[in-house]
Amino acid sequence: MNELEENIMNKINELLTNELSAIHVGIYSNGGNKNIQIMIESEKGITLDDCVSTSRLTENIITMHRFIDDNYNIEVSSPGINRPLFNLDDFIKYQGEKVFIELKRNINNQRRFKGYHQVLDGVISIKNKKETIEISINDIKKANLVKEIKI
């Protein structure tokens, strides 16, 4: 996230209630408009009302702090079942769960890993086939949980 996205996310988190928290803010240009995408989560899950109230709160924050002068749209969503992991705290929170990690550069001639992970001393370890790969958070391009639904 850039500084503007972090500032908006921090202001949202200062004012959110009902155990809600913003876990990611992304601002993307779309022609003359900006799209502000906000991902929120709660231990209880996310409702449509949570998304609506977060959208209104964000609009007030942007107006009050004059973060964006251009036209913009706000999109609020839950992270979904395969929640993205944005930082080391996310990896720690979901330690032991199955993840998919895509790296910025190859490790052992491989850029994508899927498996159960652990975090020790700020290093993410993922069991991949017969070996354990150690990954720095700075080497990760994107990552998410991998939930399997059995029917």
C-alpha positions, 0 to 999 in steps of 0.5 A: 500500500502507498501512503494515501492508502495507509492513511485512509485505512488507518482512519477507517480503523480508528472509527470502525465499530462492531469488531470490524477492521479494514485489512486492505485499501487499494486505489486504482485509476479507471479512466477519469475516476478512481476506484477505492477498494476496501476489504473488511473483516470480522470474526463474526463475518461480514454483512451487507450492512457492514459494507454499506456503513464502511462505504459511508464512513470512508466517504466521510473520511475522504471528504473531511480529510480531503484525501481525494479531490477527483471523482471516485467510487468506493467498493467494500467487500469481505476478503472471501474464503481464500483470504489474501495475506498482506503482511507478516501479522496475517501469516502469524494470525493464520499460522498452520493453515494452507496457503498459496504464495507467489514470489517476486523471484524464484527460490529453487527454480520455483516461484509459486508454493502451496502448503501449510506454513509456520512463522518463526523469527519473522521468516515464513516456512512452507512445507513443499513436497519433501522440503521446507522452503523459508521465505521472507515477507519481502520476497512475496508478490501475493499470498492467500489462504487456501480453504478446501470445501468438502461436500 
